[in-house]
Each structure stands twice: as structure tokens, then as C-alpha cells.
Amino acid sequence: MDDRASRKSDLRHLGILIGLCLFLGTYLILTTVLIARDGVFYIRQAQQFAQYPAGVARTYPIGYPSLLWVTHEAVTALTRSDGPMLWVYCAQGVTLLCRALALIPLYFVGKLLVGARHSFWAILILLLLPYPAQYGSDVLREWPHILFLGLGFWLLYWGLRRRYWWVLFLVGLDAGLGHLVRPECAQVVFYGLLGLACVA
């Protein structure tokens, strides 16, 4: 398969996956009665972020609450309304958007490892499994974490394979931003060092 046909196939696969993700995610958001207990904590952290960002940063990773706060501020400016449910919908929307975006690096990492067809079917199954779907429409930081982790691995593999050393800067930036969501994202730097040792 030539590059042009491969790109068209990738776009078609990603279009189907992201469309299905957004459809299922929106349905789950609209039918959710209660958000997770952790979600209430994250929303409180986001509300406190405006008054005391240093205090929030000292007690907890600031990445996810700051994403919730920025989204809430943007939606409030557009709709000129506010309330508890707006916080909940903004937070659920952030998580769903991160889930949809995470499918892109996951698909390409899977394509590198097992091929485009198998990667498509694996991610389709992941989309349809109940718990990942529920986490992707709740106020939880799992999918934002997976977005940064998957993007870091994809950039790392691509940079090392083509010997584009400048991509390692992007890998470090991704790991740093991901660390603000969950500290486990810092492992990308460790894998980068291992990869450098292998190709050097």
C-alpha cells in the first residue's frame, strides 16, 4: 500500500473511531446521574485554582484541575451562565475530548506494533468496553493521562526511528505536561533514555 492510500485509510479509521467515541461519550454524559466521588474532588480543586493556584499546586498535581478551570472559564464567558451543572458538564467534556484525542496516538502506536487493521479493531473494542467508556465520560483523569502517555510513546518511537533528535525535546515537554496530570507520565523520559542508549 502506498503512502497516499495508507494516509486515507488512517484518516478513515480515525474518523470512525473518533466519531464513535464522541457519540458514545455524549450519550453517557447526557445519561449520567452522578459523577464519581473523585470527580467532585477535582472540580473543587478547579474552583480553588482561581483563588489560590499555589495552594492547589502544593497539595495535588495541578494539570487536570487547571484544564477544568480553563474550560469552565471559556464556557462561562461564551454562555454568560454558571452553576454546579456547568462545572460538571465542562469537566466531563474535557475528559471526553482527551479520550477522543488519545485515540490518535494510540492508533498510530498500535499501527507501528501490529498494523493498521489490528490497531483499528483493538481500539474499537477499547471504545466499546464499559469501564473505559464510563471513565471517558466521567470527571476522572485517566484519559488525559493516557493522552499524554500515548503521545509521548508515539513521539519517542518516531523520533528515535528517524533519528530526529529534536523530537526528544517534544517528548520531554509532553512528559512534563503529563506529569502535571499524573506523575506516572514521567516514565516516558526513562524510556527515552533507554531508547537513546539502544540507538546510540
N, C-alpha and C positions, 0 to 999 in steps of 0.2 A: 504494500500500500504506500503510495507516495505521500509527501508531506501535506499537500493540499487536501487530499481525501482524508488523511488522518486528522487534520485540524477540524474538518467538517464533522467527522464522526465524534470527535471530542466535544465539540460545541453542541451537537445533538444530544449526546449522553448527558452533558452537564445541564442543558436546558430541561430535559426530562426530570433529572434528579432534583434540581433547584425548584422547578415548578411544583413537583410533588411535595417537596419539603415545605414550601410556603403554604400550599393548600392545606396539608395536614396540620401544620403548625397553627395557622389561623383558626382552623376548626377547633383545635384543642384550647386555644386561648379563649375563644368565644364560649366554650362549654365548661371552662374551669370554674369551679365554685370556690375553692380555697387554694391559695398558693402554699408552697412548702414553708415550714417554720423558718428554715434558713433564709428564705426569700424575704420574710419580714425583717430579719436582721440586716440583710443587705440594703433594703430600702431605708431603714433607719440610718444606716451608715451613710447612704447617699444624701439623706436630708441633713445630716450633721456636717457633711462635707462643705456646704456653703458657708456655714458659720465658723467652723474650726477645722480646716483641712489638715493642719499639722497634727492635731489630736487624733484624727481618724487614721492618718498615715502611721502614727506611732503604735497604734494598737492592732492594726489589721492591714493586709495588702490593699492598696488604695485603687488598684486598676478597675475592678468591677464596679464598686460604688461610684467612682468618678464617671464611668461610662453611663451609669444610670442617671446621675445628676445632670450631665451634659445633655442627654436625650430629653430628660424631663424639662430642662430649661428651654430647649429648642421647641418642643411641642407646646409648652405653655405660651411662648412668645407667638406662635402661629395661631393657636386656638383661643387665646386670652381667657382660658379657664384653668382651674386647678382643683385638686381634691385627691382623696386617697386612691380612688379607682384609676385616676390618671397616672399616678405613680406606678400602680400595678401593671397597667397596660403598657406603659413606657418600658418598664423593666422586662416584661415578657417579650415585647417587641425587640429589645436589644438582644436577648438570648436567642430568639428565633433568627434574627439577622446573622448573628455569629454562627449559628448552626448552618444556615444556608451558605455562608462564605466558607466555612470549614470544609464543605464538600469539595471545593475546588482543589486545595492541596491534597486532601485525602484521595481524591480520584487520581491525580497525577502520580502520587507516591505509589498507589496500587497499580497504576499502569506500568510504572517502571519495574515493579516487582513481579506482577503476574499477568500483565497485558491488559489492554483497554476493556475487552469484553468481560473478563472476570472481575476487574475492578468495578465496572458498572453494576454487575449483579450483586457483588458484595455490598456496595454502598446502598443499593436499592433494598436489600434485606435489612441493613442497618437502619434505614429510614422507617421501615415498617415494624420493627421490633417495638414493643410497648414502652419499655423503660427509656431507651434513648429518645423516643418521640416525646414522652412526657417531660423529660429533662430539657428538651429543646423548646418547650413552650411554658416553662416554669421560670421562676426567678432564682436560677441556680447558675453557678459559674463554670460548670463542667464544659459546656460547648464553647464559651470564649477561650477557655484553657486549651481545648482541642484545636481551635482555630490557630492559636499561636504555635502550639507544638507541631501540628501538621505542616504549617507554613515554614517553620524552622527546618524540619527534616527535608522538605522538598527543596528549599533554597540550598541547604548544605549539600545534598546529593548532586544537584545541578551544578553548583559552583565547583565542587571537587572533581566531578566527572569531566568538566570542560576546562579545568584549571583557571577559572575566573576567580582570582584571589580577592578581588574587590567585593564579591558576593559574601565573603565571610564577615564583612562589616555589617551587611544586612542581616545575616544570621545572628550576630551579636546584638544588634538592635532589636530584632524580633524576640530573642531570648530575654532581653531586659524588659521589654514591654509585657511579655508573657509572665515574667516573674512578678510583675505588679498585680497580675490576676491570681496566679497560683505559683508558689515557689518552685514547684516541680519543673517548670519550663526552663529553669537554668540548666537542666541536664543537656540541652541542645549544645551548650558551649563545650561540655565534656565530650560529647560525640564529635564535635567539630575538631577538637584537639586530637582525638583518636584517628579521625579521618585524615588530618594533616600528617600524622605520623605514618599512616599507611601509604599515602601517595608520595611522600617526600623521598 
